[in-house]
C-alpha cells in the first residue's frame, strides 16, 4: 500500500485509489474476479436445497433424533452433520443420485455383518444377517428398524411394519404393500429399546 499526494479516486489500471481521512492511498486491484454465480455454484445451491428438503422428510417421521444423538456433546449440529454426509448424494434436479450412499441414520451402535435381502415365493421380503456376540455396542435386544424409499416416490420415506425382530434374531420377514413392481430401496438399522442409540443405516436394493 502506498500514500500519494494526488487527489485521485477509483480504479486506474491495476490500482485502486481511495481516501482515508485526509490521506489518499493506493492499493493493487484484485487480479481475478470470482463469479459467485457459476454453473457449478448454481448446481451446488440447488443440491443443497434438495438435501434440505429430504432432511425435512426425515424430521416428519422422527429420524432427526438419530442425527441429534450422534452430535450430542460435540458442539455440532445434527442437521449440518446430515448435510455434510449426504449433500453430494442428491442431484441439482431434485432427485437422489446414489441411493446406496444415502445415510438415513448414524450412531454408535454397530452395523451387522452379511446383511442380505431376498423375496420369497409369497412376495415377502426376507432379511438375514450374521448374529454376533452380545456387546454394549451390539446388544442382542437392539430393535430392527427398516425404512423404505420407493423409486416412484423417493422423497417419502416410510417405516416398514416388521414383527418386532431384534439383532439377536438374525432374520426378519415383512411385506411391502406399495412395491407394485417398482424398485425398492431399504435402509436397515438397529435402535436401543430406550431409543438412546442408533446404528448407521445399511442399504439394500430390491428390484
C-alpha positions as CSV (number, residue, x, y, z in Angstrom):
1,X,0.0,0.0,0.0
2,X,1.3,3.5,-0.8
3,X,0.3,7.1,0.1
4,X,0.1,9.7,-2.7
5,X,-0.4,13.4,-2.9
6,X,-2.7,13.4,-6.0
7,X,-6.4,13.8,-5.5
8,X,-7.4,10.6,-7.5
9,X,-10.2,8.3,-6.6
10,X,-11.3,4.9,-8.1
11,X,-9.6,2.3,-10.2
12,X,-6.8,3.2,-12.7
13,X,-5.3,0.2,-14.4
14,X,-4.4,-2.4,-11.8
15,X,-4.5,0.2,-9.0
16,X,-7.3,1.5,-6.8
17,X,-7.1,5.0,-5.3
18,X,-9.1,5.8,-2.2
19,X,-9.1,8.4,0.7
20,X,-8.7,7.6,4.4
21,X,-9.3,10.8,6.2
22,X,-7.2,13.4,4.6
23,X,-4.8,11.0,3.1
24,X,-5.0,9.4,-0.3
25,X,-4.0,5.8,-0.6
26,X,-3.5,3.3,-3.4
27,X,-3.6,-0.5,-3.5
28,X,-3.5,-3.1,-6.1
29,X,-6.8,-4.3,-7.6
30,X,-7.7,-8.0,-7.3
31,X,-6.1,-9.9,-10.1
32,X,-9.1,-12.1,-10.7
33,X,-12.8,-11.6,-10.3
34,X,-14.5,-14.6,-8.8
35,X,-18.0,-15.1,-10.2
36,X,-20.3,-16.2,-7.4
37,X,-22.9,-17.5,-9.9
38,X,-21.0,-20.1,-12.0
39,X,-22.9,-23.1,-13.2
40,X,-21.1,-25.3,-10.6
41,X,-22.1,-22.9,-7.8
42,X,-25.7,-22.8,-9.0
43,X,-25.8,-26.6,-9.0
44,X,-24.4,-26.8,-5.5
45,X,-27.0,-24.4,-4.3
46,X,-29.7,-26.4,-5.9
47,X,-28.2,-29.6,-4.5
48,X,-28.3,-28.1,-1.0
49,X,-31.9,-27.2,-1.3
50,X,-32.8,-30.8,-2.4
51,X,-30.8,-32.2,0.6
52,X,-32.6,-29.8,3.0
53,X,-36.0,-30.9,1.6
54,X,-35.1,-34.6,2.2
55,X,-34.0,-33.9,5.7
56,X,-37.3,-32.3,6.4
57,X,-39.0,-35.6,5.4
58,X,-36.8,-37.4,8.0
59,X,-37.9,-34.9,10.6
60,X,-41.6,-35.6,9.7
61,X,-41.1,-39.3,10.6
62,X,-38.8,-38.6,13.6
63,X,-35.4,-39.8,12.3
64,X,-33.8,-36.4,13.1
65,X,-33.4,-37.9,16.6
66,X,-30.5,-40.2,15.3
67,X,-28.6,-37.2,14.0
68,X,-29.2,-35.2,17.2
69,X,-27.9,-38.1,19.3
70,X,-24.8,-38.6,17.0
71,X,-23.7,-35.0,17.6
72,X,-24.8,-34.6,21.2
73,X,-21.9,-33.2,23.3
74,X,-19.7,-32.4,20.3
75,X,-20.8,-28.8,19.8
76,X,-22.0,-29.8,16.3
77,X,-25.5,-29.8,14.8
78,X,-27.3,-33.0,13.6
79,X,-28.9,-31.1,10.7
80,X,-25.5,-29.8,9.5
81,X,-24.0,-33.3,10.0
82,X,-26.6,-34.8,7.8
83,X,-25.9,-32.3,5.1
84,X,-22.2,-32.9,5.3
85,X,-22.5,-36.6,4.8
86,X,-25.4,-36.6,2.3
87,X,-25.4,-33.4,0.2
88,X,-23.4,-34.8,-2.7
89,X,-25.8,-37.8,-2.9
90,X,-28.5,-35.5,-4.3
91,X,-28.8,-34.1,-7.8
92,X,-29.5,-30.5,-8.6
93,X,-32.6,-31.6,-10.5
94,X,-34.3,-32.7,-7.2
95,X,-33.6,-36.4,-7.4
96,X,-31.4,-38.8,-5.4
97,X,-28.3,-39.7,-7.4
98,X,-27.0,-42.6,-5.3
99,X,-29.4,-44.4,-3.0
100,X,-26.6,-46.7,-1.8
101,X,-24.6,-43.8,-0.4
102,X,-27.5,-42.1,1.3
103,X,-27.3,-42.3,5.1
104,X,-30.7,-42.2,6.9
105,X,-29.2,-42.7,10.4
106,X,-25.8,-42.6,12.1
107,X,-24.8,-43.7,15.5
108,X,-22.6,-45.6,18.0
109,X,-24.2,-49.0,17.6
110,X,-22.6,-51.5,15.4
111,X,-23.8,-52.5,11.9
112,X,-24.5,-56.1,11.3
113,X,-22.3,-58.3,9.0
114,X,-23.6,-60.0,5.9
115,X,-26.9,-58.2,5.7
116,X,-28.9,-59.7,2.8
117,X,-32.4,-59.5,1.4
118,X,-34.4,-61.7,-0.9
119,X,-38.0,-62.0,-1.9
120,X,-39.7,-65.4,-1.2
121,X,-42.3,-67.2,-3.2
122,X,-45.1,-65.4,-1.4
123,X,-43.6,-62.0,-2.3
124,X,-42.5,-61.3,1.2
125,X,-39.1,-59.7,1.9
126,X,-36.7,-61.8,4.0
127,X,-33.8,-60.1,5.7
128,X,-30.9,-62.1,7.2
129,X,-27.7,-61.1,8.9
130,X,-24.9,-62.7,10.9
131,X,-25.5,-63.0,14.6
132,X,-22.7,-61.6,16.7
133,X,-21.5,-61.6,20.3
134,X,-23.7,-59.6,22.7
135,X,-21.7,-56.3,23.2
136,X,-22.6,-52.8,24.6
137,X,-22.4,-51.5,21.0
138,X,-24.3,-54.5,19.6
139,X,-26.9,-55.7,22.1
140,X,-29.0,-58.8,21.1
141,X,-32.1,-56.8,22.2
142,X,-31.5,-53.9,19.8
143,X,-34.6,-53.4,17.7
144,X,-34.5,-53.8,13.9
145,X,-35.9,-50.7,12.1
146,X,-36.5,-50.7,8.3
147,X,-37.3,-47.6,6.2
148,X,-38.3,-47.9,2.6
149,X,-38.0,-45.5,-0.3
150,X,-40.0,-46.5,-3.4
151,X,-38.4,-45.4,-6.6
152,X,-41.5,-43.6,-7.8
153,X,-41.8,-41.6,-4.5
154,X,-38.2,-41.4,-3.2
155,X,-38.8,-38.3,-1.1
156,X,-41.5,-40.1,1.0
157,X,-39.6,-42.3,3.5
158,X,-41.9,-44.8,5.3
159,X,-41.3,-47.2,8.2
160,X,-41.8,-50.8,7.3
161,X,-44.1,-52.8,9.6
162,X,-41.9,-55.6,11.0
163,X,-42.7,-58.2,13.7
164,X,-40.5,-56.8,16.4
165,X,-37.3,-58.6,15.4
166,X,-34.1,-57.8,17.2
167,X,-30.4,-58.1,16.4
168,X,-30.3,-61.4,18.1
169,X,-32.9,-63.0,15.8
170,X,-30.7,-62.8,12.7
171,X,-33.7,-62.8,10.4
172,X,-36.8,-60.8,9.7
173,X,-39.7,-61.2,7.3
174,X,-42.1,-58.5,6.2
175,X,-44.2,-57.3,3.2
176,X,-44.1,-54.2,1.2
177,X,-47.6,-53.4,0.1
178,X,-46.5,-50.4,-2.1
179,X,-43.9,-52.3,-4.1
180,X,-46.1,-52.8,-7.2
181,X,-43.2,-53.7,-9.5
182,X,-41.2,-50.6,-8.8
183,X,-37.6,-50.6,-7.5
184,X,-37.4,-50.5,-3.7
185,X,-34.6,-49.1,-1.5
186,X,-34.4,-50.4,2.0
187,X,-32.5,-48.8,4.9
188,X,-32.0,-51.1,7.8
189,X,-30.6,-50.1,11.2
190,X,-30.8,-51.0,14.9
191,X,-32.0,-48.9,17.8
192,X,-31.7,-49.5,21.5
193,X,-35.1,-50.1,23.1
194,X,-34.9,-46.9,25.0
195,X,-34.2,-45.0,21.8
196,X,-31.0,-43.6,23.1
197,X,-28.7,-45.0,20.4
198,X,-28.8,-46.0,16.8
199,X,-26.6,-47.8,14.3
200,X,-25.7,-46.4,10.9
201,X,-28.2,-47.3,8.2
202,X,-27.4,-50.1,5.8
203,X,-28.7,-50.1,2.3
204,X,-30.3,-52.9,0.4
205,X,-31.9,-52.6,-3.1
206,X,-34.8,-54.8,-4.3
207,X,-35.9,-54.6,-7.9
